[in-house]
Amino acid sequence: MRLLSLCVLILLSAGCAGTPRLSAIHNPLYRAENHTSTITARAREPQDGIAEISITAIVGELTACTESQLLPSLIPCRRNASAIGAVCVFPNTTAEVACTLPVAITPQRLVTYSATARSAANRTASTGSVTYAGGAPLTQTVMNIPLIGNIPINWETARPVIWRTNDPSAATDRADKIDWGFVPDPDMPNYRGFTDDLHSMVMTLFYDDANQYSVWPRTWKNLFNIWAGPAGADAEECTHSFGEPAASVRGAFDGTAVLHRNSFRDCASISLGGGSGTSQTTLPNFSGTSAEWVLLHEAGHFLFGLGDEYVGGGNSSISAPKNVYGDEATCQSNSTANGISSAQCVQIGMSGTWRNDDGLATTMEDPDHASDFRTLSGVAMSNRISACVGGACY
Amino acid sequence: MRLVLIASVIALTAASGHARAQEAPLKSESLQPTASEGGEARFIAPRPVDPADDPVNAKVAEATVDGLIVTLTIDGASVSLDGAWPARIPKSAARANLNMDGDAVRVSAFAGADAISEAIVQDPVLYALEGGGLVRQTRRQVVVAVPTDRAVDRIEVEAGATLARTSIDVRSAYDDHCKADPRGKWCPNKR
């Protein structure tokens, strides 16, 4: 298992000597209005230097796929597309270099991009392709019924924010990505506020943060697709309702985060696929934690089935292995089975539930930027990664 | 000329790669690609992409199947239909088994007397309320993607966590199809 994880890690980080290190991201991640989107590719090869970066993008009109299928799709297709791109040439620069491609985002745009970097020694690295939407969303489509004609219907697709669209893989009959959806709570001032908050949360959690808690999402970000949904959700603590159009679009997600700004206690279903959780975007950084830490903790519940490990939390789990047990003996036997010291099994307060505690800060217990997924929750998260890499996240 | 054509497709920022996104309307002729550290940047000439060659369309074709999206509210032992839509649904969402712990909602689809499909999703009945402990929600909402290659007359819903079991007529989900094509395969009354 460790070997598999190591190999995947090496592949994901493309870290062979002499090969350029390359990353690419678009900014903003998602905005449902006209704007300029900038795709930036960064590369570094400290020995020979970078000679060239190229960015290629396919830009076209987002559709519900009814030009090729009778039924409208929850995830979008594209038509009237053009391939565009930029080439940046460098004087074999050994420092990190950046190349940008700006794209004009007008209503119902769907953009797919990838980047390639070449070193002076002619070694290359490429990113996987990423697709994102922008501009005013699709709200209606036309069903083309043969011999009958075109029938307009109200329809919305999921809105890709970071959709990893490498070549289709016939080897997997189930998804090898975790499709994480985000929708706005009505307490957002407007949809732009929601997309701005979404951008900030996702960029921090998966890309920009430098704390221990975000090592896991930063390491495994390529296993996640990030989606935005339309309005229609309404959450207050554990009462989560999904009206149209959010309700049907949610069918494309493995789990849904309802982003909100007002203060209420966050709550998430303990589930593995199809769950939901709330996350407050306006939490100030406090006591070594932040809104992004809370988002990851809530995802631990509604995407990964983990239970709270703190006293007074939701001390129940359906992860594999569970990170919370109903008695000491089961905690001990599962710890041993997963190569963890059974002597670390402790009761969570006087709750009658048990967890494995190695004494260090863990994300399902400690609101602390120095936390991570440890002991049994760490094994459960590694197992989920292995399942994804094997082609079936759930 | 080429630059004009390119500019009609590509917008560009005058600033660096970290440039903040601008607000519409866009003046595309002011936008350029950029290279840092003394590099030189140029556009690649645009070319049209045939929809059949578009990698996104290939991805969607591979990843989706015909089906029915159903949203349900389960309240204790009762189940009500919030909505149903014929759609191309992700294969990954259309699970017929649930190889994991936790409660489940099972939806079976029927065309006439024939059971034609089944989907199963996790039942979000158990919640973790931060600072509040475990909360059991007997009223909850689920969305189920049921793969079907034809119209569905009714679904049977079973949620064991609250002993809910019912049969729901979903023929109205196909009203648009039936109005347009009463004899088509997506019209349950005229199959």
Interface residues (C-beta under 8 A of the other chain):
Chain A: N27 P28 R31 E33 N34 H35 T36 S37 T38 T40 I53 S54 I55 T56 I58 V59 G60 C65 E67 S68 Q69 L70 L71 P72 S73 L74 I75 P76 C77 R78 R79 A81 S82 A83 I84 G85 A86 V87 C88 V89 F90 P91 T93 A95 E96 V97 A98 C99 T100 L101 P102 V103 A104 I105 L110 T112 S129 T131 M143 I145 I148 G149 I151 I153 T165 D167 P168 S169 A170 D173 R174 A175 D179 E237 C238 T239 H240 S241 F242 G243 E244 A247 S248 R250 G251 A252 D254 R265 D266 C267 A268 S269 I270 S271 L272 G273 G274 G275 S276 V294 H301 F302 G305 G307 D308 G312 G313 G314 N315 S316 I318 A320 K322 C393 Y394
Chain B: I6 V9 I10 A11 L12 T13 S16 G17 H18 A19 A21 Q22 E23 A24 P25 L26 S28 L31 Q32 P33 T34 A35 S36 E37 G38 G39 E40 A41 R42 F43 I44 P46 R47 P48 V49 P51 D54 P55 V56 N57 A58 K59 V60 A61 E62 A63 T64 D66 I69 T71 D82 G83 W85 P86 A87 R88 I89 P90 K91 S92 A93 R95 M100 D101 G102 V121 Q122 P124 V125 L126 Y127 A128 L129 E130 G131 G132 G133 L134 V135 Q137 R139 R140 Q141 V142 V143 V144 A145 D176 H177 K179 A180 D181 G184 W186
